[in-house]
Amino acid sequence: MIRLRIIKRKPLPAWAKIVIPIAAIVVTLILSAIPILLAGGQLWKSYFYLFYGALGTRFNLLETFVKASPLILTGLAVAFAFRAKFWNIGAEGQLLAGALMATVLGVHMGSVPRLFVLPIIIVAGFLAGGIWAAIPGILKTKLKVDDVVSTLLLNYVMWHIMGALLFGPLQQPGSSWPRSAAIVDAARYPMLLPRSRFHLGIIIAFFAVFVIWFMNHKTTFGYRSKAVGVNIRAAHFGGINTTAVIVWTALISGGLAGLAGVGELCAIQYRLIMDISPGYGYTGIVIAMLGNLHPVGVLFSALFFSVIIVGAQTMSRMTGVPTYIAEVIQGMALMVMLIFLLFTEYKIRVMKK
């Protein structure tokens, strides 16, 4: 009788954690040739316009950074939570919570001194996303509620709350569409480069990468978070308050996603609409996995995804390949990365009995 036994390998060296995501991206681009060819595109021409459309001109490059901003923040949110084994699938709802809070404040802060408007909105958006994520964190620690289920379901709860408000008290006066009134000028993110949409939220996203890296590697909380993620029972017996670690992890994770919502509202839309997010929270899960749950890996993974999303529009116009190819490439990237992690972290041993 033959049995298969899965054995965990020794921890990977630091260089391997860098090489694996890069290798996954290369393999993804190679495999992406199949759907491009099936869609009738010329392979090299399609790849040229894919990257030219995202990086070829100043405008395209800056738009790539604009698209990367919410992807970086939601990717960081998921990666930070997953590191502590808090399975946060709710970044989408937390993003909406941040956008909703920014809307409520941004519409009604016309009388507040201009200097204080944006700091208040940014902090409030962070707290709104964080509190929304802390709810399943508390349910997990106090009532043993599955965090995958609770975070996922709260996405839909927040979406319906937002819809009820946009068809009710937040709806723009005189409009029949589910959208809010425009936020005041003081609540809008400043544009940092002329003739572009390169806004303050991009700087916040890059700064968040540094902050999360510092927290993970240079603080006591980062050590405790990692310990809880490795073995929560051992961490508890080692004197770590695992409940506090998970709740604070959820709060910070949700806050990062909330900042993504603030950025989309205050820099791109300027009013709350039902489609303010095309699924950034769910894409953040793929980005976090492709980035190997490391803040720097998340940064480059988000930039790669942004290149694909932005470049796919130019590729579609020039070659006729549908823009949906971007979603296919994203899905392939996740599958390839998961396969790489499976075979690098585990080995299968054939045993005869």
N, C-alpha and C positions, 0 to 999 in steps of 0.2 A: 504494500500500500504506500502511495506517495503522498506526502503532505507538504504544503508550502508554508513556510514560516517567515514572517516579516520582522526584521531586526533593525533597530535604529542604529545608524552609523554614528561615528564620532563627530563632534562639532566641526563644521567646516572652517578652514582658515579664512582670515579676513579677505584675502585676495579673491577667494572663490565666491564670496558673497557679492563682490563687484562684478566678476566675470559672468556669473550665471544670468543676471538680468540682461546684460548686454548680449549674451549668446541667445537668450530667449527672443530678444527683439530682432536679431539677425535671422533666426529661424522663422519667425513670424512673417518677416518681409519676403522671405523665400517662398513660404507656403501661400502667401497672399497672391502670388502670381497665378495660382489656379483660378480663383474667382474672377480675377481681372481678365484673364484669357477667356473664361466662360462667358463673361459679359461683353465680349467682342472688342476689348481694348488691345491696343498695341503695347506690349509689355514695357519696353524701355521708355516709350513716349509717355505712358501712364505714370510710371515712377518719376520721370523728369518733372511733369506738371504737378504731381503730388507734392514734391518737395519745393519746387519753384513757387507754387501757390502759397506755401507757408513761410518760406525763407528768402524768396528771390528778390523782393523789393523791400524798401523801408516800411511801407504801409503793411505789407503782408507779414513781415517779421513782428511788427508791433501788435498786429491783430493776433498773432500766435501767442504773444505774452498775455494779451487781454483774455483770450480763451483759457490760458493755462492757470490764471489766478484762482478761479473757483475749484478747478481740478486739483491744484496743489493743496488747498485748504481741506477739501473733503477727503483727499487721499491721506493727508496727515491725520485727520480726525479718525479715520478707520485704522490706520497703522498704529496710532498711539493707543487706541482701545484694544486692538487685537494683541498687542504686546503683553498686556495684562490678562489676556484670555477673557476680556469683556467683548463679546461678539456683537459689536455695534453695526447692525444692518440698517440703522435708522438715520444715517447722515442726511438723507433727502428730507425727512421731516424736520430735522434740526436746522437745516438750511432754510426751510420755509418759516420756521419759528423766528429765526434771526431776521428774515426779510419782513415778516409781519410786524415784529416789534419796531424795526426801523421805519416802517410805514406809519405806524401809529404815532411815533414821535416826530418823524420828518414832516408830516402834514400839519402838525399842531405846534411847532416850535418857532413860529415866526416872531414871537415877542422875546425869545431868549437871545442873549448876546451871542453874536455870530461865532465868537471864539470858542464857546462851550458846546455848540450844537453837535459838531461831528464827534468829539470825544464822548459825549453822552450817548449818542446813537451807537457808536462802535462798542462801548462797554455794555449797553443794554442789549444789543444784538448778540453779543457773546454770551451774556447771562441767559438770554431767552433760549438759545440753542443748548446751552449747558444744562439748564434746569429740565428741559424736555428730555435730554439724554439721562439725567440723573434719576428720573422716574423709574425706568427699567433697571437702572443700577441698584436702586433701593429694593425694588421687587426681587431682584436676583439674590441680594444678600440677606434679606429679611424673610422672604416667602419662598425662596428657591424657584421663582418663576423663570422659565427659560428665556434668556436674554435675546436669542435669535428671534423668537416669536414676538416678544414684547416690543423690541425695537422696530421690527418690520411692520407690525400692526399700527404702531404709533405714527408711521409715515402717513397712512390713510386717514387716521384721526386728525392729524394736523392739516392735511389737504382739505378735508371737509370743514374743519373750523375756518380755514381761510376762505373757502367758498361761501360759507354762511355769512361771513363778515363782508365779503365783496358784493354779495347780493343784498346786504343789509346796511349797517351803520357806516361801513367804510366805502360804500359805492360812491363814485363820483356823482355829484348832484347833476341831474338832468340827463344822465347816461343810463342806457338799458344794458350796457355791457358789464361783465364782472371785473371792474377795475376801479382802483382808488383814484382820488385826486392826486395831482402831482405834488411831490415833496417840495419844501421851500428851497430856495437857492443855497442857503447856508448849509443844508443837509446833503448837498451833492459833493461827491469826491472831486477834488481838483484834478484837472488834466495836467500831467507833468511834462509832456512834450507837445509842441505845436503841431497842428494838423494831424492829430492822432487821438485815439481813445486810451492812450497809455496813462492809467490813473493811479491814484494813491493805493488802491486795493492790491495792486501788483506788488508794491513795496511791502505792504503788510504781509502778503503771502510769503515772500522771500524771507522776511524777518521771522515769520512763524517757523520756517524750516530751521533757522538757527536756534530759536528758543526751544523747540522740541528736541533738537539734537542735544542742546546743553542740559535740558532736564533729564533726558534718558541716560546720559553718560557722565554728568558732573554733579548730580544732586542725589541726596539720600532718597528722595521720593522715586527717582528713576531706578535706583537699586531695588527698592521695595516693590515697585511695579513689575520689574523683571522677575523678581523672586516669586511674586504671586502668579505670574504667568507660567513660570516653570513648574511650580508645584505649590498650589494654594494651601494644602494641608501642612506641608513642611514649613511654609512661610508663617502660618498661624502658630505652629508649635515653636517657631524661632522667635516669637515675640512681636511679629508684625501684625498690626491691626488691619486685617485683610478687608474688612467691611469698608473702612475709611479709604483704603487704597482704591478699591473698585469704584466707590461713589465719586471720589475726586477724579479718577481716570475718566469716568463717564462725563463728569461736568466739563473737564477740559476738552475732551473729545467732541462733545456736542457744541461747545463754545467755538471751536475751530470751524465746524460746519456752519454755525450761525454767522460767523464772519463772512463766509462765502455768500450767504444770503444778503447780508448787508452790502457787500460789494456789488452784487448784481442789481440791487435796488438803487443804490446811491451813485453808481457810476455808469450803468447801462440803461436801465428802464426808466428810472425816476418816478415810477408809480408801480404799485403792486398789481400784478395780473396773475391769472391762474397758471399760465405757462412760463412763469419766471425762471423755472429750472427745467431744462430738457432731460433731466435725469442725472445731474452732476453727482448727487449723493450715491447713486448706484455705481456710476463710473468710478467713484472714489474707491470702491471695494477692489475693483480690478487694478487700479493704479497702486493701491497699497500692496497688493500681492505681487505685482510685477516689480515693485520697488523693494521687495523682500522685507517690508515693514520697517525700513530704515528711512529717516527723514531725507537724507540726501538722495537715496534711491527713489523716494516718492517724488522729489523735485524733478529728476530727469525722466522718470516715468510719465509724470504729468506733462512735461514739455513734449515728449514723444507723442502722447495722445493728442495734444493740442496741434502738433504738426499734421497729424493724420486727419483730424477733424477739419481744420482750416484748409489744408491742401486738397482735400477731397472735392471741395467745391470747384476749384480751378481745374482739377483733373476731369471732373464731370463735364464742365463746359468745353474743354478742349478735345476730349477723347470720346465723350458719350458714355463713359462708365458711370453707373448710378452712384450718387453720393452715399448710398447705403453701404458701400464697400468699406467706409470708415468703421461702421459698427461691426462688420465681419472681421476686420483686422483687429479691433479691440477684443472681440471674443476669442480669436485665435491666440492673441497675446496671453490672455488668461490661461487658456488650456495648455499652451506650450510651457508657461511658467510653472503651472501646477505639476506637469509631467516632469520637468527638470527637478523640481523640489522633491518629488516622490523618489526619484532615482538617486538623488544626491544625499538625501537625509535618511533613506531607508534602503535596505537590501533584502532581496528575496532569496531565501535558502531552501533548496529542495531537500527534503528529508524522507528517507525510506524507513518504513516501519513494518 
